[in-house]
Amino acid sequence: MSSFFEKLKGSAKEKVLVEEKPKEKAKKIEKIKTEEKPSFAKGTSTELGRSPTEGKKEWFEPEGQLAIDVYQTEFDIVIQAPIAGVKKEDLDISIENDVVTIRGNRQKPEEVEEKNYFSQECYWGPFSRQIILPVEGDPSRAEALMKEGILTLRIPRIEREKKRKIAVKE
């Protein structure tokens, strides 16, 4: 009786791989490119008179990651981020299930051809950052302040009793 691996080796030897001819392969690729869109893809934004990227972010569009500091005070969790050059209207801050999401877009002040740069370290364009809160906070009382290019988000901490003495009733 042969083992599983011997059977597997034997069946692999019996198979003969046939390579497709290049012309046939090219025809198949061309057919895929020219096939009609499936019914669910009809009515896309280009057919509705808008560009496909209008109002939507491409899945492959690069997005910068925001640098942050997170610390706590006696009463608050504080998140600070340098976001110079971003208007408060271009910021979106949300808190959901103890996760803070900060999104924004930093617009380039002027267009410069890439070949004219000596050094390019500033990030221009969309950015975001998600922070899992280290302790429980109260999102209904959170406040955001932007001063001198620094965003400061204060989320009041929720203190739960860790130990509670329970009186026994008669």
N, C-alpha and C positions, 0 to 999 in steps of 0.2 A: 504494500500500500504506500503510495507516495504522499509526501507532506503537502501542505497548502502552498509553501514556497516553491516546491518542485513543480507543482501544477501551474503556478503562476509563471515560472520561467519557461516552461514548455509552451504555454499559450502565447507568450511574447515572441518566441522563436517562430511560431506558425504564422503570425501576422506579417504581411508584406505591406510596407508603406508605399503609396504611389504619390509622387509629387505632381501637383497640377502644372500644366504647361503655362508659361508666362502670359501668352495671349488670352487664354481662357480666364486666368486670374484677373487680368485687366478688364475684360468684359464684365465679369461679376462686379468688380468695384464700380465701374461706370454705371451699371444697372442700379446699384444701390444709391448712387448719387442722384440719379435722375428719376427715381421712383416717386410717385405721388405721395404727398403728406398723408398720414393717417387721419381719420375723421376727427379725432380729438385735438389735433394740432391746427385744424382749420379755424379761421376767425382769430388769428394771432394779431398782435399789435401792428405788424406791418400792413396787414390787410385792412386794418381799421384806421389807417392814415397816420400812425405814430411810428417812430423808430423803435426797434425792439429793445433798446437800452433806455428809452425815455422813462424816467420814474422808477427804474429797476436797476439793481446792482447786478453785474455779471458775476457768475459763480467763480470765475477765475481772476477777478479784479483784485489786485493786491490791496491789503488793508494794513495800515500801521498799527502797532500796539502802543498804547498810551503808558508812559512811565507813571508810577504811583507810589505814594507813601500811605501806609495804613497804620494807625495807632489808636490807642484808647485813652480816654481821660476817665475821671471818676464817674462821669455821667454819660459820655458819648463815645461812639466809634467815629473816628475822623479819617476821611480819605482825602488826600491832597494830590493834585496832578497839575503839572505845568502845561498850560494850553494856550500860550501866547499866540495871538493872531487869529483866534477863533471867536466869532461873535456868539453871544448867548443864545441867539435864535438858531444857530447851527449846532447846538448841543441837544442831545436826547439822553436823559438820565432816568433809569427806572430801577425799581427794587421789586423782585419777585422771588418768593421762597428763599429768603436769606441770600440772594445773589443780586449784586448791584451791577448794572450794565451802564457803561458810559460810552456813548457814540457821538461822533462829530465829524466835521469836515473842515480841513484847513485849506483855504484857497490860496493859490500862488498870487503874490501881489502883481507880478508881471511875467509874461512868457519869455523865456530865454532859451535859445537853441542849446541843445545838449553839448555840442562841440565847443561852445564858448565857456564852459565851466572849467575851473581849475580844481575845485573841490565841491562836492555836493553831499552834505550830511543831514540837512533838514528834511523832514518828511512832509510832503504836501499831498493832500488828498484825504480820503476817508480814514478814520481810525476808530478803534474801539478797545474796550477792556472790560472783562467780567471779573468781579471780585466776590468770592464766597466770604460772607461775614464770619469772623472767628467766634463771635458771641451773638446772642439774639438781640436784634434791634427792632425799633418801632418805626416802620416806614411811613406811617401816617403823620409823624411829627418831624420827618427829615427835612433839612434845610440845605440849600446849595447857595454858595456865595462865590463870585468871581471878582478878585481884586488883583490888579497889577499882573495879569496873566496867569494867576494861580487859582485853580478851582478848588474850593474847600467844601466838602460834603460832610455834614454832621448828622449822624443818625443816633437818636437817644437809645441808650442801652435799656434792655428789659431785665430787671433783676428778679430772678425766681428764688424762692426760698429753697435752699438746699437741704436744710434740716428743720424740722418743725416738731415741737413737742406737743403731743396730743393728750388732753386730759381725759381720763376715764370717768364716765358717768355711772351713777348707781341706779 
